[in-house]
């Protein structure tokens, strides 16, 4: 295939998008839990687990390296779970604290790193079948599995129910703390897996996962998942990821800085949230509940006269 092929940009997008989709799958599950749930630690986890994967795979092989990266991601997510469920810290603060702890560990790992990714793992992340990256096929299958789990398993339905109504889910017998813990651990799992694979595709660095925090949120929102929770759209992540990969390539081509690109992504996310709220009437329903609450608290004119 020549470099001037019109489908070359799409082919490049399929090479880069799977890593973003992996991280976004975990972010989507967290956001599905409802308002206030967001994982800002995924970027730091990616950077840290990339070094873990390289260090372990150097001596024990690529499979052990990926397993170690996943385990490190779960360990990092456990810090967030403890803070959220036991210490009652708001999720965004808990995951921010986790990201700071993980970032410190990443600096220590970076200073001790003297190796590169295993050749077998590099071959895997760069392999293609009929022109399609193998990594895209694998992540596509993972996406199908997540979509099936959300719609066809008890746990998946519990995640959606929790996002639709936290209180109602608890009254229905759903173990909301357990569901919350598993979802955040899954987010760490996906981020750890992405970090381990990115270590072979690019190379470990202390800023490897920096862009993935904002991008994962943007992909989730643009992909159709409701920011208010309760409505995940797994396959929409591919649309969002492909769009942002192509957009970043175009903006890099015309010379936009990373900061300017992040501003544009932020604006796009806000626009999608506003449009989604209007289409689903979530914004109006919230306003209506607020107004109704004020009416019940404010005595009417007749009540004032008879009082």
BELKA-V874223 format. One line per field, one symbol per residue. phi: phi as a letter, one per 30 degrees, with the letter a starting at -180 (. if undefined). Layout:
phi->???
This chain:
phi->.ddcedceeddddddcdedddeddeddddddddjejcacccddddeddddddddddddcbjddddddddddddddddddddddddcchdeeddddddddddddddddddddcdbbbddeddddddcdbbhiceeddddddddddddddddcbcdddddddddddaeddddddjddeeddddddddddddddddddddddddcldadcecedddddddddddddjddddjibdbeddddddddddddddddddddjddddddddddddddddddddddddciddddddddddddddddcddddddddd
